[in-house]
Amino acid sequence: MDIFDVLSLIGGLCLFLFGMNVMGSALERSAGGRLEIMIGKLTSGKIRGLLTGLGVTAVIQSSSATTVMVVGFVNSGVMSLKQSISVIMGANIGTTVTAWILSLSGISGDSIFLKLLKPSSFTPVLALLGIVLFMFTKSNRKKDIGTVLLGFATLMFGMEAMTGAVSGLRDIPAFTELFIAFKNPILGVLAGAILTAIIQSSSASVGILQALAATGAVSYGAAIPIIMGQNIGTCVTAMISSVGTTKNAKRAAFVHLSFNVIGTIVCLGAFTATDLIAAPIIFDEAASLAGIAIAHSMFNLACTLLLLPMSGLLEKLAYKLVPDSKLPETASELDERLLATSAVALERAHAVTIDMAKVATDALAESISCLGEYDKAKAQSIREAEDKTDHYEDIIGSYLVKISSHPLNEKEGAMASMLLKAIGDFERISDHAVNILESAEEMREKSTSFSPEAEAEMKALCNATLEIVELSYKAFVEESKDTAELVEPLEQVIDRMKELLRARHIDRLRAGNCGIEAGFVWSDLITNMERVSDHCSNIAGCIIDIGSQNMNLHESLGHIRSDSEFYKKKYLEYTDKYISFI
């Protein structure tokens, strides 16, 4: 092996790692929606959690990424430590998919069918298809699929380059002696752990082992301990990501480490005992690419079958390793570890925005109730809610900006834009809740009241405002275009009510049936409620735009008002409900 072979090895390794990274990132983007579904269905059931971890890891081709995601979920309070354990175990099984894909390089034979299965036969076709999709299509989804194909082709070309570069090592005694040394199980485990910790990917380190195995110098007796060590090395990423997190998030990272260390100790003990007692011939045979994939899968399955029934003990061990502190902890609402997976980070941002929406709409309802019967406790709650929505707007806005700096597909980009608009509207609704409360307090302090006629008109406006807030909240939470389309006709009716009520108020002033002080409060109230309806219209418009895949709010609302028979029908219904009897 000369200097040119070394350069080829380095180049092949770089292509391999780059291809794996590109393919994983593109798979993650293109499968973002399915990731949300898989994670959304997560329950406390062990098997469901196991399958979730397996499925997500098989999609994004990285158990490290899945485990970091789990640490982020636990840190955010979305997932309990108990739920995370089975997901982590599933991730270890899911990561074995890569080794099976790479084992295709070891296929040999004269049959046309076998030749077609070799990556050297179909990879160029995939690369051609990938570059066409990437360069000549406008759809982000198609570009992502093209990137997946290009990443896979690059990965396989890198694998072949590495295999070709190390082929000469079989004739070098020092290389053979190195792998004879790795027959010492402890050395093998350490080698696998260190290599994987450095490149932070067990899939990549298994691929490198498969490339070396192509020389014929790597026996199963040396390969199996290295595979065991690789599972320990992959824990480094999760351990690093747990720095600065809550106790439970640190425990999730320690569960990952404990699971792999205990599994390795048990399996290594069984391996060593078998080697000493029976000395199977297969341990001295040269490992094949497929054989390494089988060993990798069997090891991870064995660890899972052994420890899944004992997940409760792993949880207790995590509590022993990371004991509770005396000071209370607050879970991070939006964990930056989730930013590595844009679809998951967006889903989390949406969930926190729903919390914000609940706070804002409840505050609005409480402020309107204070007009009828002032309550000091409610007044305090409304002001606290306004502070909360200010906080929510800051953290969600900053988080969405960070998400937007990552590559997003069309749907994710539209969702990020919608959330950025919605948080501003919900924050303004809470501001108007405080304004309405202050009007109620002013009337109470000055002992002013409305005339019976004005009281009936205000009650109708309050009811219309409460209904539009409820509709917009429901449309946002359920992402329902149908519910959102109910908002705009009601908003137009509230606009009309504002003008009508203002005109009637002026008539009462002229007739001397209304005092000046009460008149100022009246004017502030109808202005605030009309503006609340405007913000509800904005929120509903965003939901309609998302459903129509068109983020032009004014165009969408204009189309609804001018062309929709449904809009005209609902407008008349709301008019009869809130205006006709005034």
C-alpha positions in Angstrom: 0.0 0.0 0.0 1.7 3.3 -1.2 1.0 7.0 -0.6 -1.6 7.0 -3.5 -3.6 4.2 -1.8 -3.6 6.3 1.4 -4.9 9.3 -0.5 -7.6 7.2 -2.1 -8.5 5.9 1.3 -8.8 9.4 2.7 -10.8 10.6 -0.3 -13.1 7.5 -0.1 -13.7 8.0 3.6 -14.5 11.7 3.1 -17.0 10.8 0.3 -18.5 8.1 2.5 -19.0 10.4 5.5 -20.2 13.3 3.4 -22.7 11.1 1.4 -24.1 9.6 4.7 -24.6 13.1 6.1 -26.2 14.5 3.0 -28.5 11.5 2.5 -29.6 11.6 6.2 -30.3 15.3 6.1 -32.3 15.0 2.9 -34.3 12.0 4.1 -35.1 13.9 7.3 -36.4 16.9 5.3 -38.4 14.8 2.8 -39.9 12.6 5.5 -40.6 15.5 8.0 -44.3 15.0 8.0 -44.1 11.3 8.7 -41.6 12.0 11.5 -44.2 14.2 13.1 -46.8 11.4 12.8 -44.5 8.8 14.2 -43.5 10.9 17.2 -47.1 12.1 17.7 -48.3 8.6 18.1 -45.8 7.9 20.8 -47.4 6.4 24.0 -46.1 4.9 27.2 -46.3 1.4 25.7 -42.9 -0.2 25.3 -43.5 -1.8 22.0 -45.0 1.4 20.5 -42.0 3.4 21.7 -39.6 0.8 20.4 -41.2 0.8 16.9 -41.2 4.6 17.0 -37.4 4.7 17.7 -36.8 2.1 15.1 -38.9 3.8 12.4 -37.5 7.3 13.0 -33.9 6.1 13.0 -34.5 4.0 9.8 -35.8 7.2 8.1 -33.0 9.6 9.1 -30.2 6.9 9.2 -28.8 8.1 12.5 -29.4 6.7 16.0 -27.3 9.6 17.4 -29.8 12.1 15.8 -32.8 10.2 17.2 -31.3 10.0 20.7 -30.4 13.7 20.7 -34.0 14.4 19.6 -35.2 12.3 22.5 -33.0 14.2 24.9 -34.6 17.4 23.5 -38.1 16.1 24.0 -37.4 15.0 27.6 -35.8 18.4 28.3 -38.9 20.2 26.9 -41.2 18.0 29.0 -42.9 16.6 25.9 -41.7 13.1 26.7 -41.3 11.3 30.0 -38.1 9.5 30.9 -40.1 6.2 31.0 -41.3 6.8 27.4 -37.8 7.7 26.2 -36.2 4.4 27.2 -38.0 2.2 24.6 -37.5 4.8 21.9 -33.7 4.7 22.6 -33.7 0.9 22.3 -35.6 1.1 19.0 -33.1 3.6 17.7 -30.3 1.1 18.3 -32.1 -1.4 16.1 -32.9 1.1 13.4 -29.3 2.1 13.0 -28.5 -1.4 11.7 -30.3 -0.6 8.4 -27.2 1.2 7.0 -25.0 -1.9 7.4 -27.4 -4.0 5.4 -27.4 -1.4 2.6 -23.6 -1.3 2.6 -23.4 -5.1 2.6 -24.7 -5.0 -1.0 -21.1 -4.1 -2.0 -20.1 -7.7 -1.1 -22.5 -9.4 -3.6 -20.6 -11.5 -6.1 -21.6 -13.8 -8.9 -21.9 -14.1 -12.7 -25.7 -13.9 -12.7 -27.2 -10.8 -14.3 -29.6 -10.5 -11.4 -26.7 -10.5 -8.9 -24.7 -8.1 -10.9 -27.7 -5.7 -11.0 -27.8 -5.9 -7.2 -24.2 -4.6 -6.9 -24.1 -0.9 -6.1 -21.5 -0.4 -8.8 -24.3 -1.4 -11.3 -27.2 0.7 -10.0 -25.5 3.6 -8.2 -24.6 5.5 -11.4 -28.2 5.3 -12.5 -29.3 6.7 -9.1 -26.7 9.4 -9.3 -28.0 10.4 -12.8 -31.6 10.4 -11.6 -30.6 12.4 -8.5 -28.8 15.1 -10.4 -31.7 15.5 -12.8 -34.1 16.0 -10.0 -31.8 18.3 -8.1 -30.9 20.6 -11.0 -33.9 20.5 -13.3 -36.9 20.5 -11.0 -38.4 23.4 -9.0 -40.3 21.4 -6.4 -38.4 21.3 -3.1 -39.7 17.8 -2.4 -38.3 16.5 -5.7 -35.0 18.3 -5.0 -34.8 16.6 -1.6 -35.4 13.2 -3.3 -32.7 14.0 -5.7 -30.4 14.9 -2.8 -31.1 11.6 -1.1 -30.2 9.7 -4.3 -27.0 11.8 -4.8 -26.1 11.3 -1.1 -26.6 7.6 -1.4 -24.5 7.5 -4.6 -21.7 9.5 -3.0 -21.8 7.2 0.0 -21.5 4.0 -2.1 -18.8 5.5 -4.3 -16.9 6.4 -1.1 -17.4 2.8 0.1 -16.0 1.4 -3.1 -13.0 3.8 -3.0 -12.2 2.8 0.6 -12.6 -0.9 -0.3 -10.3 -0.5 -3.3 -7.7 1.5 -1.4 -7.4 -1.0 1.5 -7.3 -4.1 -0.7 -3.5 -4.1 -0.7 -3.5 -4.2 3.1 -4.2 -7.9 3.1 -0.5 -8.5 2.1 0.9 -6.4 4.9 1.7 -8.4 8.0 1.4 -5.5 10.4 -2.3 -5.0 9.3 -3.1 -8.7 9.9 -1.3 -8.5 13.3 -3.4 -5.5 14.2 -6.6 -7.4 13.8 -5.2 -10.4 15.5 -4.6 -8.1 18.5 -8.3 -7.0 18.3 -9.2 -10.6 19.0 -8.6 -9.5 22.6 -12.2 -8.5 23.3 -11.3 -5.5 25.5 -9.0 -4.0 22.8 -11.7 -4.6 20.2 -14.4 -2.8 22.3 -12.1 0.1 23.0 -11.2 0.4 19.3 -14.8 0.4 18.2 -15.8 2.9 21.0 -13.0 5.4 20.2 -13.5 5.3 16.4 -17.3 5.9 16.8 -16.8 8.6 19.4 -14.5 10.5 17.0 -16.8 10.4 14.0 -20.0 10.3 16.1 -21.8 7.8 14.0 -22.1 4.1 14.6 -23.5 3.6 11.1 -20.4 5.2 9.6 -18.0 3.3 11.8 -19.7 0.0 10.9 -19.3 1.0 7.2 -15.6 1.6 7.7 -15.3 -1.8 9.4 -17.1 -3.4 6.4 -14.6 -1.7 4.0 -11.7 -3.1 6.0 -13.4 -6.5 6.1 -13.3 -6.6 2.3 -9.5 -7.2 2.6 -10.2 -10.6 4.2 -8.0 -9.8 7.1 -10.8 -9.1 9.6 -12.1 -12.2 11.4 -15.4 -12.5 13.2 -13.5 -12.9 16.4 -12.1 -9.3 15.9 -15.1 -7.7 14.3 -17.7 -8.7 16.9 -16.0 -6.9 19.9 -15.4 -3.8 17.6 -19.2 -3.8 16.8 -20.0 -3.9 20.5 -17.6 -1.0 21.2 -19.2 1.0 18.4 -22.5 1.0 20.3 -20.8 2.6 23.3 -19.0 5.2 21.2 -22.3 6.4 19.6 -23.5 7.5 23.1 -21.0 10.4 23.0 -23.3 12.6 20.9 -26.2 12.2 23.3 -24.0 12.8 26.4 -22.7 16.0 24.9 -26.2 17.2 23.9 -27.4 16.6 27.5 -25.1 19.3 28.9 -27.1 22.1 30.4 -30.4 20.3 30.3 -32.9 19.3 33.0 -32.2 16.3 35.2 -34.6 14.1 33.2 -32.9 14.9 29.9 -29.5 14.0 31.5 -31.1 10.7 32.7 -32.3 10.0 29.1 -28.7 10.3 27.9 -27.5 8.1 30.7 -30.1 5.5 29.9 -28.7 5.4 26.4 -25.2 4.9 27.8 -26.3 2.4 30.4 -28.3 0.4 27.9 -25.3 0.0 25.6 -22.7 -0.5 28.3 -24.8 -3.2 30.1 -25.7 -4.9 26.8 -22.0 -4.9 25.8 -20.8 -6.3 29.1 -23.4 -9.1 29.0 -22.8 -10.0 25.3 -19.1 -9.6 25.6 -19.2 -12.0 28.6 -21.2 -14.5 26.5 -18.8 -14.0 23.5 -15.7 -14.6 25.7 -17.1 -17.6 27.4 -18.1 -19.2 24.1 -14.7 -18.5 22.7 -12.9 -20.1 25.7 -15.2 -23.1 26.0 -16.2 -24.0 22.5 -13.7 -22.0 20.3 -16.1 -21.9 17.3 -14.3 -22.1 14.0 -16.4 -19.1 12.7 -14.6 -16.8 15.0 -11.4 -17.4 13.0 -13.1 -17.0 9.6 -12.8 -13.8 7.6 -15.8 -11.6 8.2 -17.9 -10.7 5.1 -19.8 -7.4 4.6 -23.1 -9.3 5.1 -21.7 -11.1 8.1 -20.9 -7.8 9.8 -24.4 -6.5 9.1 -25.8 -9.7 10.6 -23.6 -9.5 13.7 -24.5 -5.8 14.1 -28.3 -6.6 13.9 -28.1 -9.6 16.2 -26.1 -7.7 18.9 -28.6 -4.8 19.0 -31.6 -7.2 18.9 -30.1 -9.3 21.8 -29.5 -6.2 23.9 -33.0 -5.0 23.3 -34.6 -8.4 24.1 -32.5 -8.6 27.2 -33.1 -5.1 28.6 -36.6 -4.1 27.3 -38.3 -6.1 30.0 -36.0 -4.4 32.5 -36.6 -0.9 31.4 -37.9 0.0 34.8 -34.5 -0.9 36.3 -32.7 1.3 33.7 -35.0 4.1 34.8 -34.1 3.5 38.5 -30.4 3.3 37.6 -30.7 6.7 35.8 -32.2 8.2 38.9 -29.3 6.8 40.9 -26.7 8.2 38.5 -28.4 11.6 38.2 -30.2 12.2 41.6 -32.8 15.0 42.1 -31.4 18.3 43.2 -32.9 20.4 46.0 -33.7 23.3 43.7 -36.8 23.1 41.4 -36.2 22.8 37.7 -38.1 24.3 34.8 -38.3 22.4 31.5 -37.2 24.3 28.5 -40.3 25.0 26.4 -38.4 25.0 23.1 -35.2 22.9 23.1 -32.6 23.9 20.6 -31.5 20.3 20.2 -34.7 19.7 18.2 -33.5 22.2 15.6 -31.4 19.5 14.0 -34.7 18.0 12.8 -36.7 20.9 11.3 -40.1 19.1 11.1 -39.9 18.1 14.8 -38.8 21.6 15.9 -41.7 23.2 13.9 -44.1 20.8 15.5 -42.8 21.7 18.9 -43.1 25.4 18.1 -46.7 24.9 16.9 -47.5 23.1 20.2 -46.1 26.0 22.3 -47.9 28.5 20.1 -51.1 26.6 20.9 -50.3 27.1 24.6 -49.8 30.8 23.9 -53.2 30.9 22.0 -54.9 29.3 25.0 -53.5 31.9 27.4 -54.5 34.8 25.1 -58.0 33.7 24.3 -58.7 32.8 28.0 -57.5 36.2 29.0 -59.9 37.9 26.5 -62.9 35.9 27.7 -62.0 36.8 31.4 -61.7 40.5 30.5 -65.1 40.5 28.8 -66.6 38.8 31.9 -65.2 41.6 34.1 -67.4 44.1 32.2 -70.4 42.4 33.8 -68.9 41.5 37.2 -65.5 42.8 38.1 -63.2 40.2 39.8 -59.9 41.2 41.3 -58.4 37.7 41.0 -59.4 37.7 37.3 -57.9 41.1 36.8 -54.5 39.8 38.1 -54.8 36.6 36.0 -55.4 38.8 32.8 -52.3 40.9 33.5 -50.2 37.8 34.2 -51.5 36.3 30.9 -50.4 39.4 29.0 -46.9 39.0 30.5 -46.9 35.3 29.5 -47.9 36.0 25.9 -45.1 38.6 25.7 -42.7 35.9 26.8 -44.1 33.4 24.4 -43.8 35.8 21.5 -40.1 36.4 22.3 -39.1 32.7 22.7 -41.3 31.4 19.8 -40.2 34.2 17.5 -36.5 33.6 18.2 -37.0 29.8 17.8 -38.7 30.2 14.5 -36.0 32.4 13.2 -33.5 29.7 14.1 -35.6 27.1 12.4 -35.8 29.2 9.2 -32.0 29.3 9.0 -32.1 25.5 8.3 -33.2 24.1 5.0 -37.0 23.7 4.9 -39.4 22.2 2.4 -42.3 24.2 1.1 -44.8 23.0 3.7 -42.3 23.6 6.6 -41.5 27.1 5.2 -45.2 28.0 5.0 -45.8 26.7 8.6 -42.9 28.7 9.9 -44.2 31.9 8.3 -47.7 31.2 9.5 -46.5 30.7 13.1 -44.5 33.9 13.0 -47.6 35.9 12.0 -49.9 34.1 14.4 -47.8 34.8 17.5 -48.0 38.5 16.8 -51.8 38.3 16.6 -52.2 36.3 19.7 -50.0 38.7 21.6 -52.1 41.6 20.5 -55.3 39.8 21.5 -53.9 39.6 25.1 -53.0 43.3 24.9 -56.6 44.1 24.0 -57.8 41.9 26.9 -55.9 44.2 29.3 -57.4 47.2 27.5 -60.9 45.9 28.0 -60.1 45.1 31.7 -58.9 48.7 32.2 -62.2 49.9 30.7 -64.0 47.7 33.2 -61.9 49.1 36.0 -62.4 52.7 34.9 -66.2 52.2 34.9 -66.0 50.6 38.4 -63.8 53.4 39.8 -66.0 56.2 38.4 -69.2 54.3 39.1 -70.4 54.9 35.6 -72.7 52.6 33.6 -74.3 52.3 30.2 -78.0 52.9 29.4 -80.2 49.8 29.0 -80.1 50.2 25.2 -76.3 50.5 25.2 -76.0 47.6 27.5 -77.9 45.3 25.1 -75.8 46.5 22.2 -72.5 45.9 24.1 -73.7 42.4 25.1 -74.3 41.5 21.5 -70.8 42.8 20.5 -69.2 40.9 23.4 -71.0 37.7 22.3 -69.9 38.2 18.7 -66.3 38.8 19.9 -66.2 35.7 22.1 -67.5 33.6 19.2 -64.9 34.8 16.7 -62.1 34.3 19.2 -63.4 30.7 19.9 -63.6 30.0 16.1 -60.1 31.3 15.4 -58.6 29.4 18.3 -60.3 26.2 17.2 -59.2 26.7 13.6 -55.6 27.2 14.7 -55.4 24.3 17.1 -57.1 21.9 14.6 -55.5 23.5 11.5 -59.0 23.4 10.1 -59.6 25.4 6.9 -63.4 24.8 7.2 -63.5 26.4 10.7 -61.2 29.2 9.6 -63.7 30.1 6.8 -66.3 30.8 9.4 -64.2 33.6 10.8 -64.2 36.2 8.0 -67.9 36.7 7.6 -68.2 37.2 11.3 -65.3 39.7 11.3 -67.2 41.7 8.6 -70.3 41.6 10.7 -68.3 42.9 13.7 -66.9 45.7 11.6 -70.5 46.7 10.6 -71.5 46.5 14.3 -68.7 48.8 15.2 -70.0 51.5 12.8 -73.6 51.0 13.7 -72.9 51.1 17.5 -70.8 54.2 17.1 -73.6 56.0 15.2 -76.2 55.0 17.8 -73.9 56.2 20.5 -73.6 59.6 18.9 -77.4 59.8 18.7 -77.6 59.0 22.4 -75.1 61.7 23.2 -77.1 64.2 21.2 -80.3 63.2 23.0 -78.6 63.4 26.4 -79.2 59.7 27.1 -75.5 58.9 27.6 -72.8 60.6 29.8 -69.5 61.8 28.4 -67.4 59.6 30.7 -69.3 56.5 29.8 -69.1 57.5 26.2 -65.3 57.4 26.2 -65.3 54.0 27.7 -67.9 52.8 25.2 -65.7 54.0 22.3 -62.6 52.3 23.7 -64.5 49.0 24.2 -65.9 48.8 20.7 -62.5 49.7 19.2 -60.7 47.0 21.1 -63.3 44.3 20.3 -63.2 45.3 16.6 -59.4 45.0 16.6 -59.6 41.6 18.3 -61.8 40.5 15.4 -59.2 41.8 13.0 -56.5 39.7 14.6 -58.8 36.6 14.6 -59.3 37.3 10.8 -55.5 37.3 10.4 -55.1 34.0 12.2 -57.9 32.3 10.2 -56.5 33.7 7.0 -53.1 32.1 7.7 -54.9 28.7 8.3 -56.7 29.1 5.0 -53.4 30.0 3.2 -51.7 27.0 4.7 -54.6 24.8 3.5 -54.4 26.4 0.0 -50.6 26.5 -0.1 -50.7 30.2 -0.7 -49.3 32.6 1.8 -50.9 35.8 0.3 -53.3 36.7 3.1 -55.0 39.7 1.5 -55.6 37.8 -1.8 -57.2 34.8 0.1 -59.5 37.0 2.2 -60.5 39.1 -0.8 -61.3 35.9 -2.8 -63.5 34.6 0.1 -65.4 37.9 0.4 -66.1 38.3 -3.3 -66.5 34.8 -4.7 -67.7 32.6 -2.0 -71.4 31.7 -1.7 -70.6 30.1 1.7 -69.3 33.5 2.9 -72.4 35.3 1.8 -74.6 32.7 3.5 -72.7 32.9 6.8 -72.6 36.7 6.7 -76.4 36.8 6.5 -76.6 34.3 9.4 -74.3 36.4 11.6 -76.1 39.5 10.7 -79.4 38.0 11.8 -77.8 36.7 15.0 -76.0 39.9 16.1 -77.4 42.9 14.3 -81.0 42.4 13.3 -82.4 42.7 16.9 -80.3 45.7 17.9 
